[in-house]
């Protein structure tokens, strides 16, 4: 056999092996979907509820409360089945009742975990403009900053609306690492306690445990002169072991108010600053996710705000526009995009996706992460894409 013939056979063998790998991955996804559907359809709801209680260490104050929660769980089980019936392919998200919020009503989930819609007012103005530094054709087909030293561990925000601070601080952590600094947990609690930024028209702003906007958080850190580490200013509001009063500057009419403890109020120490900011920038101009893909690869993890209502029941797979709104006024949760790629199903159908880090603990989704379909502005992924800029 000639050298050329050997090369052709080698190439064909490689292509066949690659096809087999993709088929195997697609079949694995198909089997995973079928197993999840069988468990929902065939398992006694009492068994599912007890498994949920054990998985999340749920403790109810009385048997009556446990019975009430079981009733909500049963209603949510019906919602989950209806959601799964809307799926159009193996790559689509699968919903279930094994996640941490399966005993909550939609209203409770909205008020305790998500945040008030604070985006109806005029948006803050970025301090910088960023250009894509390379042709988008040069961007690799898949990439994730979790394996490139720019993403810290998954956190647990608790039953409070502090996702906006986790999203902004997660972005700052990545920017610090990529600028040559140390990758470490920075002080989400400082931002929650101290940032009372309100837009000049006073119609929206940062409201501590009631919600906020990552861009305002950048503005706060810029004005404050930096951010401490989580070690020096640890997160405590998630389990209500601290309950600071609304930060200076916040509007009680917009943000709401309640019981608080003044001893827990903002106690920023400028001698412990871990990094400072030079400003922040908007990404995904014109909601262009091709450019956003290049920006993530070139700039690092991206803070976003999305419609997250159906994430209450997310298990795995890629959330498509079928399950959420891209309307900016529906944004109720802020998270961190860490990577992107493409997933093939058993039939070879490709679905491009974003990998997204959440702040609902590692028992949510897959190890605390979820996927959104790319190039569809799914859930509004490109509406509020931003990044901080480190002051070198």
PyMOL commands that set and color helices and strands:
alter all, ss='L'
color gray80, all
select helices_A, chain A and resi 3-42+45-56+63-85+106-112+136-138+145-147+163-178+188-194+208-210+214-224+237-239+252-255+262-264+270-272+285-287+289-299+309-313+321-323+328-330+378-380
alter helices_A, ss='H'
color red, helices_A
select strands_A, chain A and resi 94-95+143-144+277-282+302-306+314-316+318-319+333-344+350-357+369-373+386-390
alter strands_A, ss='S'
color yellow, strands_A
deselect
rebuild
show_as cartoon
